[in-house]
Each structure stands twice: as structure tokens, then as C-alpha cells.
């Protein structure tokens, strides 16, 4: 599919993937485990890192779209299924991370009891859905992208492994594998000059 996003899929995926991994690493470094949960949530560096993690989800979505657009006309229904699974899961988790990054600190200040009480009811259902759909989405994307030749087999395996680890992506450092897998695909696209996975794996 010819579009500016498709043409720039390599650089977009490379930069977005590295930014995503770096933001999750920042969350890990700013999480002071010597403090109780409420005090940690009130620390400005931790609040900034959590808010930034939501921001890089925007890049993750743009990278996913650009990588899919690059080969949408060749990957057929299987590629579309993988893309839709990953998109739904990523958007669901992005909503969860927006809550953690922006609503969480405010709740910790005005209603700390709500933080200590933990999630229940619809909140627990919504939170669980984001973990499950994010993991499942990237696992299916890895399998479908591999089988449809959207990217090479090694990239498919990387997304599958990152998807399994991504079930805990709400906590650092479990989002890093998704970022690194995406960055690796971006680097592959840049290095191969836009050849398809099928072309790159074809014997010389």
C-alpha cells in the first residue's frame, strides 16, 4: 500500500520501538521500591516516567500501522487479522497506562484509600482485559505476520516472545521486549531497502 506511513515504516518502527523501550526503562529506574506504593506514586520522576510511557504508546500504534500498511496488499486476510489483534490490544493497554500516568497520581493525593483498596468489579475487569488483549494481540501479530510474510521468521518469534512477556507490560521492564522487537523490525526494513520478507528469504 502506497502511503507516507508505509514509505517511512522502517524509521518509524525503529524510533518508536527504541522510545518505547527507553520509556519503560525510565519507569524501572524511577520506581523507588524502598517507598510504600503511595509515596512512590507521589514522586515527580516516577510520575513523569509513567506519563511518558503513555506518550510512547502513541508511537507504538503509529509504528504498528505503518508496518502493516507497508505490506497490506500482499499479506491478505491473515495479515489483517494480526494487525487488528495487535491494534485492539495496544489501544486497550494504552488506556490503562493513561489512567496510571495521569489519573493515578491525582487519586493518590485526593483519595489514597482507593489506591490501597485495589481494583474490583468493572475496574478489575477492564484492567485484566488490557493485560490479556495486549499480550494476545502481539502474539497473534507475530504468528500472522510471520505466516503472511509481513516480516521474517525471527521477527515473528520475537513478537511472540515479547507478547507473552507483555502480559505484564503494565509493570516495568516487561514492555521493553515489545519495543525492542519493533525496533528490530524497523532496522530490518531500513537495511533491506523495503524488500518483502518473502524476497529477503528467497535463495540467491
C-alpha positions in Angstrom: 0.0 0.0 0.0 1.4 3.3 -1.1 1.3 6.0 1.7 3.7 8.2 3.5 3.3 6.0 6.6 4.2 2.9 4.6 7.2 4.6 3.0 8.6 5.6 6.4 7.7 2.3 8.1 11.3 1.4 8.9 12.4 4.7 10.6 9.0 5.0 12.4 9.2 1.5 13.8 12.9 1.9 14.7 12.4 5.2 16.6 9.1 4.2 18.2 10.4 0.9 19.3 13.5 2.3 20.9 11.5 5.1 22.5 9.0 2.6 24.0 11.8 0.5 25.4 13.6 3.6 26.8 10.4 4.9 28.5 9.8 1.6 30.2 13.4 1.5 31.3 12.9 5.0 32.8 9.9 3.7 34.7 12.1 1.0 36.2 14.8 3.4 37.2 12.4 5.9 38.8 10.4 3.3 40.8 11.8 3.6 44.3 10.8 0.2 45.8 12.1 1.4 49.2 9.0 3.6 49.5 5.4 2.4 50.0 3.2 2.5 47.0 1.5 5.8 47.7 4.8 7.6 48.4 6.3 6.2 45.2 3.3 7.4 43.2 3.8 10.9 44.5 7.4 11.1 43.4 7.7 13.6 40.4 10.3 11.5 38.5 8.1 8.4 38.7 5.0 10.4 37.7 6.8 11.9 34.6 8.1 8.4 33.6 4.6 7.0 33.9 3.1 9.8 31.8 5.8 9.4 29.2 5.0 5.7 29.0 1.5 6.6 27.7 3.0 9.0 25.2 5.2 6.4 23.6 2.1 4.2 23.2 1.1 6.7 20.5 4.4 5.9 18.7 3.7 2.2 19.1 0.4 2.5 17.4 1.8 4.6 14.6 4.6 2.1 14.0 2.2 -0.8 14.0 0.0 0.9 11.4 3.0 1.9 9.2 4.5 -1.7 9.3 1.1 -3.2 8.3 0.4 -0.6 5.6 3.8 -1.4 4.1 2.7 -4.9 3.1 -1.1 -4.8 3.5 -1.7 -5.5 -0.2 0.4 -8.7 0.0 -0.4 -10.2 3.3 -4.2 -10.6 2.7 -6.7 -11.6 5.4 -4.1 -13.2 7.7 -2.0 -10.1 7.9 -5.2 -8.0 8.5 -6.2 -10.3 11.4 -2.8 -10.0 13.0 -2.8 -6.2 12.7 -6.3 -5.9 14.2 -5.5 -8.1 17.2 -2.3 -6.0 17.9 -4.1 -2.7 17.4 -7.0 -3.6 19.7 -4.7 -4.9 22.4 -2.4 -1.9 22.2 -5.2 0.6 22.4 -6.7 -1.2 25.4 -3.3 -1.2 27.2 -2.7 2.5 26.3 -6.0 3.4 28.0 -4.8 1.6 31.1 -1.4 3.4 31.0 -3.2 6.8 30.6 -5.0 6.1 33.8 -1.8 5.1 35.6 0.1 8.1 34.2 -2.5 10.9 34.7 -5.4 9.7 36.9 -3.3 7.6 39.3 -1.2 10.5 40.9 -4.4 12.6 41.4 -6.2 9.7 43.1 -3.2 9.1 45.3 -3.5 12.7 46.5 -7.2 13.1 46.9 -8.4 9.5 47.7 -5.4 7.4 48.8 -7.8 4.8 50.2 -8.9 4.0 46.7 -5.3 3.1 45.7 -4.8 1.0 48.8 -8.1 -0.8 48.3 -7.0 -2.2 44.9 -9.2 -2.9 41.9 -12.6 -4.7 41.9 -15.7 -5.0 39.8 -15.6 -3.3 36.4 -12.2 -1.7 37.2 -10.7 -5.2 37.7 -12.3 -6.5 34.5 -11.1 -3.5 32.5 -7.5 -3.9 33.8 -7.4 -7.6 33.1 -8.7 -7.1 29.6 -5.8 -4.7 28.8 -3.2 -7.2 30.0 -4.8 -10.2 28.2 -5.6 -8.3 24.9 -2.1 -6.6 24.8 -0.3 -10.0 25.2 -2.7 -11.8 22.8 -2.6 -9.1 20.3 1.2 -9.1 19.8 1.3 -12.9 19.9 -1.2 -13.1 17.1 0.6 -10.3 15.2 3.8 -12.3 15.4 2.2 -15.5 14.2 0.2 -13.9 11.4 2.9 -11.6 10.3 5.4 -14.5 10.1 2.9 -16.7 8.2 1.8 -14.0 5.8 5.5 -12.9 5.2 4.9 -9.4 6.6 8.4 -9.9 8.2 10.9 -12.7 8.6 10.5 -15.7 10.9 12.9 -14.3 13.5 10.7 -11.2 13.9 7.6 -13.3 14.3 9.3 -15.3 17.1 10.4 -12.0 18.7 6.9 -10.7 18.7 5.5 -13.9 20.1 8.0 -14.0 23.0 7.5 -10.2 23.6 3.8 -10.8 23.6 4.0 -13.4 26.3 6.2 -11.1 28.4 3.9 -8.2 27.6 1.1 -9.6 29.7 2.9 -7.8 32.5 3.7 -4.7 30.4 1.8 -2.5 32.9 4.9 -3.1 35.1 8.5 -2.3 34.1 10.5 -3.8 32.5 8.0 -6.1 30.7 7.2 -3.5 28.0 10.9 -3.4 26.8 10.7 -6.6 24.7 7.9 -5.2 22.6 9.8 -2.1 21.9 13.0 -3.9 21.0 11.2 -6.3 18.7 9.5 -3.5 16.9 12.8 -1.6 16.7 14.5 -4.7 15.2 11.8 -4.9 12.5 12.3 -1.2 11.8 16.0 -1.8 11.4 15.3 -4.8 9.1 13.1 -2.7 6.9 15.7 0.1 6.7 18.6 -2.3 6.0 16.7 -4.3 3.3 15.5 -1.2 1.4 11.9 -2.2 1.7 12.0 -5.7 0.3 9.3 -8.1 1.4 10.1 -10.9 3.8 9.5 -13.3 1.0 12.1 -11.6 -1.1 14.6 -11.4 1.7 14.3 -15.1 2.5 14.4 -16.2 -1.1 17.6 -18.1 -2.0 20.1 -16.2 -4.1 
